[in-house]
Amino acid sequence: MQPFFAAFGLVLGTRLVAYISVYHTLNELEILNLAVAPEERRRGFGRRTLDMALQVARKMGIERAVLEVRAGNNPAISLYQSCGFVMEAVRPYYYSDTGEDALIYDCRLCPSSGTEYDNAKNYSR
Ligand SMILES: CC(C)(COP(=O)(O)OP(=O)(O)OC[C@H]1O[C@@H](n2cnc3c(N)ncnc32)[C@H](O)[C@@H]1OP(=O)(O)O)[C@@H](O)C(=O)NCCC(=O)NCCS
């Protein structure tokens, strides 16, 4: 089945402060990218944006989310692990620019009644 592309953004006033892009099929969400504007990091926007995409996926009945991250990207790895992602595989020397390994993470998504999002971390401005 051809995957669908989707993207979600978090806007403050007129500024896009975070976004996430994904491919999805009927039962799998692949996270392509997640980024927060450098000056807005460590304010909970990354977690909030990721939570939003996972929540939508749950509501669509998608059961699994997967992603790939550079082995040296500690902020992203910490975020993904705290959101329930577990490392499933390593692709050694995957990134030709740095020679870093790619880590493949996987998260099982439980069907949602729509309440999990309330548990997402608060953020303040
Ligand atoms: C990874 C990224 C999206 C995190 O966004 P963020 O808004 O700064 O993250 P949050 O404030 O929501 O933090 C959520 C969790 O991420 C982890 N985290 C975020 N920044 C971190 C850092 N600099 N060092 C360690 N852990 C970090 C922590 O576990 C944090 O939870 P805590 O606040 O309870 O400690 C952001 O750093 C980014 O845009 N990086 C560049 C793009 C990128 O690497 N994307 C991932 C591609 S796979």
Ligand as a Chemical Component Dictionary entry (heavy atoms), coordinates in Angstrom:
data_LIG
# 
_chem_comp.id                   LIG 
_chem_comp.type                 NON-POLYMER 
_chem_comp.pdbx_formal_charge   0 
_chem_comp.three_letter_code    LIG 
# 
loop_
_chem_comp_atom.comp_id 
_chem_comp_atom.atom_id 
_chem_comp_atom.alt_atom_id 
_chem_comp_atom.type_symbol 
_chem_comp_atom.charge 
_chem_comp_atom.model_Cartn_x 
_chem_comp_atom.model_Cartn_y 
_chem_comp_atom.model_Cartn_z 
_chem_comp_atom.pdbx_ordinal 
LIG C1  C1  C 0 14.823 16.708 19.596 1  
LIG C2  C2  C 0 13.977 17.990 19.699 2  
LIG C3  C3  C 0 12.815 17.890 18.722 3  
LIG C4  C4  C 0 13.441 18.091 21.148 4  
LIG O1  O1  O 0 12.556 19.210 21.191 5  
LIG P1  P1  P 0 12.361 20.072 22.542 6  
LIG O2  O2  O 0 11.180 20.926 22.342 7  
LIG O3  O3  O 0 13.639 20.746 22.876 8  
LIG O4  O4  O 0 12.075 18.941 23.612 9  
LIG P2  P2  P 0 11.159 19.081 24.911 10 
LIG O5  O5  O 0 11.400 20.382 25.569 11 
LIG O6  O6  O 0 9.766  18.722 24.544 12 
LIG O7  O7  O 0 11.796 17.965 25.843 13 
LIG C5  C5  C 0 11.228 16.670 25.903 14 
LIG C6  C6  C 0 12.293 15.690 26.338 15 
LIG O8  O8  O 0 13.303 15.574 25.337 16 
LIG C7  C7  C 0 14.566 15.332 25.958 17 
LIG N1  N1  N 0 15.486 16.433 25.640 18 
LIG C8  C8  C 0 15.177 17.547 24.925 19 
LIG N2  N2  N 0 16.281 18.300 24.770 20 
LIG C9  C9  C 0 17.288 17.653 25.397 21 
LIG C10 C10 C 0 18.681 17.922 25.565 22 
LIG N3  N3  N 0 19.264 19.024 25.062 23 
LIG N4  N4  N 0 19.438 17.008 26.229 24 
LIG C11 C11 C 0 18.864 15.891 26.733 25 
LIG N5  N5  N 0 17.544 15.573 26.619 26 
LIG C12 C12 C 0 16.779 16.447 25.956 27 
LIG C13 C13 C 0 14.305 15.260 27.449 28 
LIG O9  O9  O 0 14.003 13.908 27.749 29 
LIG C14 C14 C 0 13.045 16.101 27.579 30 
LIG O10 O10 O 0 12.295 15.750 28.727 31 
LIG P3  P3  P 0 12.531 16.594 30.100 32 
LIG O11 O11 O 0 12.246 18.026 29.755 33 
LIG O12 O12 O 0 11.535 15.987 31.035 34 
LIG O13 O13 O 0 13.958 16.387 30.480 35 
LIG C15 C15 C 0 14.846 19.265 19.407 36 
LIG O14 O14 O 0 16.025 19.185 20.175 37 
LIG C16 C16 C 0 15.225 19.449 17.940 38 
LIG O15 O15 O 0 14.486 20.059 17.159 39 
LIG N6  N6  N 0 16.409 18.937 17.549 40 
LIG C17 C17 C 0 16.890 19.095 16.171 41 
LIG C18 C18 C 0 16.121 18.237 15.201 42 
LIG C19 C19 C 0 16.227 16.780 15.549 43 
LIG O16 O16 O 0 17.283 16.268 15.912 44 
LIG N7  N7  N 0 15.093 16.078 15.421 45 
LIG C20 C20 C 0 15.010 14.652 15.639 46 
LIG C21 C21 C 0 15.242 13.951 14.341 47 
LIG S1  S1  S 0 15.076 12.179 14.572 48 
# 
loop_
_chem_comp_bond.comp_id 
_chem_comp_bond.atom_id_1 
_chem_comp_bond.atom_id_2 
_chem_comp_bond.value_order 
_chem_comp_bond.pdbx_ordinal 
LIG C1  C2  SING 1  
LIG C2  C3  SING 2  
LIG C2  C4  SING 3  
LIG C2  C15 SING 4  
LIG C4  O1  SING 5  
LIG O1  P1  SING 6  
LIG P1  O2  DOUB 7  
LIG P1  O3  SING 8  
LIG P1  O4  SING 9  
LIG O4  P2  SING 10 
LIG P2  O5  DOUB 11 
LIG P2  O6  SING 12 
LIG P2  O7  SING 13 
LIG O7  C5  SING 14 
LIG C5  C6  SING 15 
LIG C6  O8  SING 16 
LIG C6  C14 SING 17 
LIG O8  C7  SING 18 
LIG C7  N1  SING 19 
LIG C7  C13 SING 20 
LIG N1  C8  SING 21 
LIG N1  C12 SING 22 
LIG C8  N2  DOUB 23 
LIG N2  C9  SING 24 
LIG C9  C10 SING 25 
LIG C9  C12 DOUB 26 
LIG C10 N3  SING 27 
LIG C10 N4  DOUB 28 
LIG N4  C11 SING 29 
LIG C11 N5  DOUB 30 
LIG N5  C12 SING 31 
LIG C13 O9  SING 32 
LIG C13 C14 SING 33 
LIG C14 O10 SING 34 
LIG O10 P3  SING 35 
LIG P3  O11 DOUB 36 
LIG P3  O12 SING 37 
LIG P3  O13 SING 38 
LIG C15 O14 SING 39 
LIG C15 C16 SING 40 
LIG C16 O15 DOUB 41 
LIG C16 N6  SING 42 
LIG N6  C17 SING 43 
LIG C17 C18 SING 44 
LIG C18 C19 SING 45 
LIG C19 O16 DOUB 46 
LIG C19 N7  SING 47 
LIG N7  C20 SING 48 
LIG C20 C21 SING 49 
LIG C21 S1  SING 50 
# 
